[in-house]
């Protein structure tokens, strides 16, 4: 591929209808995790001429801005009111007029930090969480939920047009792009939260123009945005379940007691004991009631230090498992090298699409169980399974096998591929638990496939691909174009890389002289995580009828 083919250009259309001139801003999918914004050549010339006149904002300069739309990852796309120069601001929302300080210039745009709101954004609502403006987890909690949905749906549409190169002038485009599916539960929807212990509590100092920060000793909560060593102390999180908040409250009330001898881990000198508190919420398949797992991640195995906390937490009826993951490395990961069960079972259960899944401390599982029910139903619908038990399904990036297993009873066989060994082990166990014998799960890195990949299984009728944020490797795309399965269901947590891959599958790889062979039938955005910028998509591709 050439560099020009790699740097696709989705346009973020501005919502501010009062402006006389509309400008288009482009995002690079070559570096999907960064999403820098680029201007068109015409705008670069405009900005260059403006900068000659002294209008180019300099680092440290304070400018008045208007936020016109949200870019991917939730950053506000704003303009300097006097010049129209484009800047990006974390925490700015459409319609908001504010003062911002330029923190850095990057290419043809700049980034700013919001100092003071002069007039509020459109569709403003009161954020119910006291930490909403500080922790960075719920960037749009003070934006009306219906407005959040409109923005997400528009972002997907723009990416499909400008990255995927699907013409919005085509008569079929309106039927291809579906209305975003909202999330019925906008709070308490996460079944997993990871909190960190720290020697430094992060405090916003409102007296210094929201620009500088102070710290004090010890915290248990979420990392401050942009800091690996500072933690915002959290007493309760509106995204996790109410029983999980009860556990968090118990731990917060007593872990600092000097009589317990507990110390937070210090990421600088690597001293201390407590690293993370991970809370997972499942569901008992017999009663339907919540079932919780509490995971203490520590630097050493000293169960006697955790005993007082275990005794208090185990009194909560919903707690079915308390484990201790021991991570002796200096890294900040919440996965341990060794795991010890301190109370109850080593796993908890969850029910999804009529199947029971066992979830261990380090298992991957859809974070929003309620919306996963909706997502998996959509996948099954667009898969177009005949139901006669004859079809072969290839489940790529299968994780713990949840998607493939929910389809297994209606197809002939499911073949799942996943790179993480523990996830493959969980998938096999979940198949056995549910009495499913027509599912085979294989460990393998789909980014490193060779010409022999797929030759040991029958040709699939349906391919399910659910890659992580970087999307599919070019080797896998070439494999799929050669395989020519009748139908591909692409499930994506990153609509930018999804649009890029759909372009390759439908329009081909120009640099490699490989033609695309699929027709895009539908793109269904799904809001899995309200109040965040994340978007899920279910896309249906089919071979054209001969």
Helices and strands as residue ranges (DSSP letters): H 3-6, E 10-11, E 25-27, E 37-39, H 41-52, E 62-70, G 72-74, E 75-80, E 86-90, E 97-106, E 109-119, H 145-162, H 173-176, E 192-204, G 206-208, E 213-223, E 231-233, H 242-254, G 258-260, E 274-283, E 290-298, H 303-313, E 319-326, E 338-344, E 348-352, E 355-359, H 369-383, E 392-396, H 402-408, E 413-418, H 421-433, E 439-443, E 462-465, H 474-483, E 487-492, H 495-507, G 510-512, E 518-526, E 536-543
